Amino acid sequence: MVPTIRLFTSDCEFILISIPIGIIIAFIPLLIRFFAISSLKKVLDNKAPRLFLASLESEALMDNKQAKFALRCHACHLNMIEDCIIWWPAAIGSLLFSYTNKMSLALTAIHMILRFLYVFVYCFNGNKGLSYLRSFIWFCGWVCPMIMLFEQAHNVGPNRWDV
């Protein structure tokens, strides 16, 4: 018999650890953006970051590929932060109301994989044709927490609290 190595001691831990993993994934585009800005030979102006991004937009309008890449990374970071707004309630609600069934675990894993994939498809995609793939990945990643929230709404009710 081959011993199996469990990464988590319980199914609840896997869903719970997905919250900080989602935060880490959300900041990957900022790291990529940092390297893109360093290739522009510009210094990130943290005193006036919005003016700095505006200067990148003007360079992107002049067809500077590195500036476009840095702006895509910034937009990807903002999208990933927005994703946390729906993911956190879905993950926490799954722990509270869904008894962490196998469907919640599968949706958690699928969501994390799709969000990680989304970062790279968004940042490294300058092709307009592949933007549809990016939108499809985003939509599939958005559906996972929505299914989890609907499942939780189904589990909360008069039968849930009966003893």
matplotlib code that plots the C-alpha trace (Angstrom):
import matplotlib.pyplot as plt

x = [0.0, 1.4, 1.2, -0.6, 0.5, -2.3, -1.5, -4.3, -5.6, -9.2, -11.3, -12.1, -8.4, -8.2, -11.1, -9.8, -6.2, -7.7, -8.4, -4.8, -3.8, -6.3, -4.6, -1.2, -2.4, -3.9, -0.5, 1.4, 0.5, 2.1, 5.3, 5.2, 4.4, 7.4, 9.7, 7.9, 8.4, 12.1, 12.5, 11.1, 14.0, 11.5, 11.4, 8.1, 6.8, 5.1, 4.6, 2.1, 1.2, -1.8, 0.2, 2.8, 0.1, -1.2, 2.3, 2.3, -1.0, 0.4, 3.4, 1.0, -0.9, 2.4, 2.6, 5.2, 4.8, 6.4, 4.0, 1.0, 2.3, 2.7, -0.9, -2.3, -0.6, -2.0, -5.5, -5.1, -4.2, -7.4, -9.5, -8.1, -8.8, -12.4, -12.5, -11.7, -15.0, -17.0, -14.6, -14.2, -18.0, -18.3, -15.4, -16.4, -20.0, -19.0, -17.3, -20.3, -23.3, -22.3, -20.6, -17.6, -18.9, -16.9, -18.6, -17.3, -13.8, -13.8, -15.1, -12.5, -9.7, -11.1, -11.5, -7.9, -6.5, -8.6, -7.5, -3.9, -4.3, -6.2, -3.2, -0.9, -3.5, -4.3, -0.7, 1.0, -1.8, -1.3, -3.3, -6.9, -8.0, -6.9, -8.9, -11.9, -10.1, -9.3, -12.9, -14.0, -11.5, -12.7, -16.4, -15.7, -13.8, -16.7, -19.2, -17.4, -18.1, -21.6, -22.5, -21.0, -23.2, -26.3, -25.5, -25.2, -28.5, -30.1, -28.6, -29.7, -33.3, -35.7, -34.4, -30.8, -31.2, -33.7, -32.3]
y = [0.0, 3.4, 6.1, 9.2, 12.7, 15.1, 18.7, 19.8, 18.1, 18.9, 20.1, 23.3, 24.2, 24.0, 26.5, 28.7, 28.9, 29.9, 33.3, 34.4, 32.5, 34.7, 37.8, 36.6, 35.9, 39.4, 40.9, 38.9, 41.4, 44.2, 42.3, 41.8, 45.5, 46.4, 44.6, 46.1, 49.6, 48.9, 48.0, 51.4, 53.1, 55.0, 55.3, 54.5, 57.8, 56.7, 60.4, 60.8, 57.3, 58.4, 61.0, 58.3, 56.0, 58.8, 59.3, 55.6, 56.0, 58.8, 56.6, 53.7, 55.9, 56.5, 52.7, 52.0, 48.2, 48.2, 51.0, 49.0, 45.9, 47.8, 49.2, 45.7, 44.4, 47.3, 46.6, 42.9, 43.7, 45.8, 43.1, 40.5, 42.8, 43.2, 39.4, 39.2, 41.0, 38.1, 35.3, 36.0, 35.7, 32.6, 30.9, 31.9, 31.2, 27.8, 27.1, 28.3, 26.9, 24.2, 21.7, 21.9, 19.3, 18.0, 20.5, 23.5, 22.0, 21.4, 25.0, 26.4, 24.5, 25.5, 29.1, 29.4, 27.7, 30.0, 33.1, 32.2, 31.5, 34.7, 36.7, 35.4, 35.5, 39.1, 40.4, 38.6, 38.9, 41.7, 39.9, 41.1, 37.6, 36.1, 38.7, 36.5, 33.6, 36.0, 37.0, 33.3, 32.5, 35.5, 34.4, 30.8, 32.0, 34.3, 31.4, 29.3, 31.7, 32.4, 28.7, 28.5, 31.4, 29.9, 26.6, 28.4, 30.1, 26.7, 25.3, 28.2, 28.0, 26.5, 23.0, 24.1, 25.1, 22.4, 20.3]
z = [0.0, -1.0, 1.6, 0.6, 1.6, 2.4, 1.9, 4.3, 7.4, 6.5, 3.6, 5.5, 5.5, 1.7, 1.4, 4.1, 2.7, -0.7, 0.7, 1.3, -1.9, -3.8, -2.3, -3.3, -6.9, -7.0, -6.4, -9.0, -11.7, -9.6, -9.4, -13.2, -13.6, -11.5, -13.9, -16.9, -15.6, -14.8, -18.5, -19.4, -17.7, -15.6, -11.8, -10.2, -8.8, -5.5, -4.6, -7.5, -8.7, -10.7, -12.6, -13.3, -14.7, -16.8, -18.2, -19.0, -20.8, -23.0, -23.8, -24.6, -27.0, -28.8, -29.3, -26.6, -26.0, -22.6, -21.4, -22.7, -20.9, -17.6, -18.0, -18.7, -15.6, -13.6, -14.9, -14.2, -10.6, -10.2, -11.7, -9.3, -6.3, -7.5, -7.7, -3.9, -3.2, -4.5, -3.6, 0.1, 0.9, -1.2, 0.6, 4.1, 3.4, 2.1, 5.4, 7.4, 5.5, 3.0, 5.2, 2.8, 0.4, -2.6, -4.9, -2.9, -2.8, -6.6, -7.2, -5.0, -6.8, -10.2, -9.2, -8.0, -11.1, -13.4, -11.5, -11.7, -15.5, -15.9, -14.6, -17.3, -20.1, -19.2, -18.7, -21.6, -24.1, -26.5, -29.2, -29.7, -30.7, -27.4, -25.5, -26.0, -24.2, -21.4, -21.1, -21.1, -18.3, -16.3, -16.7, -15.7, -12.7, -11.8, -12.1, -9.4, -6.5, -7.8, -7.8, -4.3, -3.1, -4.7, -3.0, 0.4, -0.2, -0.8, 2.4, 4.6, 5.6, 8.1, 7.8, 8.3, 12.0, 13.1, 15.8]

ax = plt.figure().add_subplot(projection="3d")
ax.plot(x, y, z, "-o")
ax.set_aspect("equal")
plt.show()
